[in-house]
Amino acid sequence: MLALLCVSASLGQEIRLGDARASAGVGHVVLLSDAVQVEAGKPVVVELRFRVEEGFHINSHAPKDELLIPTVLKLDSGAVKVVGEDYQPGTAFRLQVGEGETLDVYQGEFRVTVRIVAPKGASTLVGSLRYQACDNAACFPPKTLPVMVAVTGK
């Protein structure tokens, strides 16, 4: 019981990195799509929507510099078969520090389209989104967001 209280107390603490703020456990990105209905047994395109917290950006799927951590969606192959995926292009973001380098990022809402084949009935598309969130002053350690989407095949 004491360990549970210690863990829950630490989740509410704030971490400060220079002027950057992040609540412990906050990942800066959320999945907005959590359920879809599709035609069973046929390839269909499903749009997974994500939102980056205001004041933050994440590198696009194809950042301009190979040293930057790309945003990557990995989906498990289970009852729902993944046939392919496409990432929307990022937008240009000019850094306010250093030499003002321009990055290719996602800010606000972004989408990944996924081609799937779902069985008849209820199943779940499971995977993860790997990304690194940054603000104007600092980048945070890379995070992995669990992705679970309820899929109903009709």
C-alpha positions in Angstrom: 0.0 0.0 0.0 2.8 2.4 0.9 4.5 1.7 -2.5 1.2 2.5 -4.3 1.0 5.8 -2.4 4.6 6.7 -3.3 4.0 6.0 -7.0 0.8 7.9 -7.2 2.3 10.9 -5.3 5.2 11.0 -7.7 2.9 11.1 -10.8 1.7 14.5 -9.8 5.2 16.1 -9.4 6.5 18.4 -12.0 9.9 18.0 -13.7 11.8 21.2 -14.8 14.4 21.1 -17.5 15.6 24.6 -17.8 12.5 26.6 -18.7 10.8 23.5 -20.2 8.0 21.9 -18.1 6.7 18.4 -18.2 4.4 16.5 -15.8 5.9 13.2 -14.9 4.3 10.5 -17.1 3.0 13.0 -19.7 4.0 12.0 -23.2 3.0 15.2 -25.1 1.1 13.1 -27.7 -2.3 11.4 -27.6 -4.2 9.1 -29.9 -7.6 10.6 -30.9 -8.9 7.6 -32.9 -9.9 4.7 -30.7 -12.6 2.9 -32.7 -13.5 2.3 -36.3 -16.1 0.3 -38.3 -15.0 -1.3 -41.6 -16.1 -3.7 -44.2 -14.9 -7.2 -43.1 -12.5 -9.2 -45.2 -11.5 -6.4 -47.6 -8.6 -3.9 -47.6 -9.8 -0.6 -46.2 -8.0 2.7 -45.3 -8.3 3.8 -41.7 -7.1 7.2 -40.5 -5.4 7.2 -37.1 -5.4 10.7 -35.7 -2.9 11.9 -33.1 -2.5 15.3 -31.3 0.8 16.9 -30.1 0.4 19.0 -27.0 0.3 22.7 -27.6 3.8 24.3 -27.4 5.5 21.1 -28.5 6.5 19.5 -31.7 7.8 16.0 -32.7 9.9 15.1 -35.7 8.0 13.9 -38.7 8.3 10.3 -40.0 11.1 11.6 -42.4 13.1 14.2 -40.5 15.7 16.3 -42.5 18.6 15.1 -40.4 19.4 11.4 -39.9 20.5 12.1 -36.3 16.9 13.2 -35.4 14.5 10.6 -34.0 11.6 10.0 -36.6 8.0 9.4 -35.5 7.3 5.7 -36.3 4.0 3.8 -35.9 4.5 0.0 -35.4 1.4 -2.1 -35.5 1.3 -5.8 -34.4 0.0 -8.4 -36.8 -3.0 -10.1 -35.1 -6.6 -10.6 -36.1 -6.4 -7.3 -37.9 -3.9 -7.6 -40.8 -1.9 -4.4 -41.6 -1.4 -4.1 -45.4 0.4 -0.7 -45.4 0.7 2.7 -43.8 1.3 6.3 -45.0 2.4 9.3 -43.0 1.3 12.8 -43.7 4.1 15.2 -44.6 5.5 17.3 -41.7 5.6 21.1 -41.7 8.6 23.4 -41.5 9.5 24.6 -38.1 12.4 27.0 -37.5 14.3 26.7 -34.2 14.6 29.8 -32.1 18.0 28.7 -30.8 21.4 28.2 -32.4 21.6 28.9 -36.1 17.8 28.8 -36.5 17.8 25.3 -38.2 14.6 24.4 -40.0 13.1 21.0 -39.0 10.3 18.9 -40.5 7.8 18.3 -37.7 4.3 17.5 -36.6 2.5 20.0 -34.5 -1.1 20.0 -33.4 -3.1 17.2 -35.0 -1.5 14.8 -37.5 -2.6 11.6 -39.2 -1.2 8.2 -40.2 -3.4 6.3 -42.7 -3.3 2.6 -42.4 -4.5 -0.1 -44.8 -6.0 -3.0 -42.9 -8.1 -6.2 -43.5 -10.3 -6.9 -40.5 -12.3 -10.1 -39.7 -16.0 -10.0 -39.1 -16.9 -9.0 -35.6 -14.9 -7.2 -32.9 -11.1 -7.1 -32.8 -8.3 -4.7 -31.8 -5.6 -3.0 -33.8 -2.6 -2.9 -31.4 0.8 -1.2 -31.7 2.8 1.8 -30.6 3.9 5.2 -31.8 7.6 6.1 -31.1 8.5 9.8 -31.1 10.5 12.5 -29.4 8.8 15.6 -28.1 10.5 19.0 -28.0 9.6 22.6 -27.2 11.5 25.7 -28.1 14.2 25.1 -25.5 14.7 21.4 -25.1 14.0 17.9 -26.3 12.6 15.2 -24.0 13.6 11.6 -23.9 11.9 9.5 -26.7 8.6 8.0 -25.7 6.4 5.1 -26.9 2.7 5.7 -26.9 0.6 2.5 -26.8 -1.9 2.4 -29.7 -5.2 0.4 -29.3 -8.0 0.9 -31.8 -11.2 -1.2 -31.5 -12.1 -2.5 -35.0 -15.6 -3.7 -35.9 -15.8 -5.7 -39.1 -19.3 -5.7 -40.6 
